[in-house]
């Protein structure tokens, strides 16, 4: 028989819950991601400043996965219920073997995920530096890329993750400048002063 899609949690970190129940799934994710990344940047400020942050430090670990023998209908229902656009397809060893999107499932007549999934999808290594990961996301023109480590699926990086990471990075850098104003281009002492008008007493 076919299986249904399931949630896969990979060593999650604690996050503060959203304050309003009416928030959309995207808003809830962004809120939780901001809390996570604030802690990451606070604890890894040196890595942030010299560009050594890794994909694993900003990726989302909460995954919705399915096996290749899952029914298309069950996966479609889960995606609609959770308002997600992608599901990762893994084997029994948690190795990534495919992906499906809501667009793919909307137009298919296939009954089993194995027959509709994208095989051997592009993925990022968890230990890749964040900057080239962003470049890859842009070049691939996708909104979500799976993250693997030693052949196993460990997370995903979405465009929203990267935007929130950028937002948090700017906030963290602003705090650094606040305490170390000499890092700015010009300190107050370097600012030009108003010259007195010639001839004034």
Secondary structure, 3 states (H helix, E strand, C coil): CCECCEEEECCCCCCCCCCCCCCCHHHHHHHHHHHHHHHHHHHCHHHHHCCCCEHHHHCECEEEEECCCEEHHHHHHHHHHHCCCEEEEECCCCEEEEEEEHHHHHCCCCCEHHHCCEECCCEEECCCEHHHHHHHHHHHCCCEEEEEECCEEEEEEEHHHHHHHHHHHHHHHHHHHHHCHHHCCCCHHHCCCCCCCCCCC
